[in-house]
Amino acid sequence: MTSYQADPETVATQSLSTNEMIDELLDSATSDDPVAVIQTVIASLEEDDTAMVSHTQEGHLWKFKYGSVEVFVQLTGLSDDDTLTVWSTVLQLPTKNEPQLMRKLMEMNWSGTFEACFGIFNDQVVVVATRTLAGVSPGEISRLITIVATIADDNDEALQSEFGQ
């Protein structure tokens, strides 16, 4: 992975709210270039220059720190059939009282995860969202990344405290 640095030309320096800044940055990114949009969103969310990106034949993979979590963004390619997947780990398995944890996660999936959901991947509870690129807008890309990062950061410490080993 290589470290990703925001282009100073595209980063707003005025006193704007986070949402206004993201909107301004997205306006400057081309809507038909999901890589530029993803990099713009990550640059607006990541902390302490933690963003890294890996380019392979299978696509792009970004990783950045948001609050107390690491967020991953994977883009499998640039065609309409390719996918954008965003995920973040919130809890390592196994845990204590897994039946109660699973019930809590299912209830949270119903009411508080928007386009994202809780799932299990590699013995970890994750927050995940995925979408094909067909018809995706810069706002939808931004929303998926922001939702996963926010839900993971808002819930990881409470879940670890209640259910962690």
C-alpha positions, -999 to +999 in steps of 0.1 A: +000+000+000+011+035-007+002+066+013-024+088-003-019+126+001-047+150-008-040+174-036-037+208-019-054+224-050-086+204-044-088+207-006-109+237+005-092+260+030-122+282+038-141+279+070-168+255+059-188+229+077-177+193+070-208+187+048-202+219+028-166+210+024-174+175+011-200+189-013-175+214-026-148+187-030-173+164-048-183+191-072-146+194-082-143+156-088-155+143-120-187+123-115-176+097-141-143+090-122-152+070-090-115+068-080-112+106-078-145+108-059-134+081-034-100+098-029-118+131-023-141+116+003-113+098+020-092+130+021-121+148+038-126+120+064-093+105+072-073+115+102-035+121+108-025+113+071-035+077+077-049+070+042-032+044+021-041+029-013-032-003-031-036-007-069-038-042-083-053-059-113-083-067-091-089-030-085-082-005-058-082-008-020-080+021+003-076+021+041-079+050+064-085+058+101-117+074+112-121+080+149-114+047+166-118+025+135-100+016+103-122+019+072-116-001+040-129+009+006-126-015-023-133-008-060-132-039-082-130-019-114-146+009-134-174-008-154-211-007-144-208-043-132-179-036-108-186-030-072-177-005-045-175-021-010-169-003+022-163-020+055-149-015+090-143-040+118-161-033+151-156-065+171-134-096+171-151-130+174-156-151+194-172-129+221-190-134+253-228-139+251-228-143+213-266-150+211-273-117+227-248-100+204-264-115+173-298-103+184-285-068+191-269-066+157-300-078+139-321-052+157-295-025+148-296-037+112-334-030+111-334+005+125-300+022+124-277+013+096-292+029+065-276+014+034-250-004+055-254-035+077-236-055+103-221-087+091-194-113+099-162-115+079-131-135+089-142-139+125-149-102+129-182-082+132-180-056+105-202-027+092-204-031+055-221-015+025-217-026-012-231-013-045-225-018-082-211+012-101-241+013-125-256+047-122-237+056-090-233+093-082-205+110-063-231+117-035-239+080-032-202+071-030-197+097-003-227+086+016-216+049+016-182+057+029-194+082+055-222+059+067-199+029+073-172+050+089-197+068+112-217+037+123-185+017+130-169+046+150-202+052+169-206+015+179-172-002+181-163+008+217-198+001+231-199-034+214-163-042+226-172-031+261-204-051+263-194-083+244-156-083+240-135-110+257 
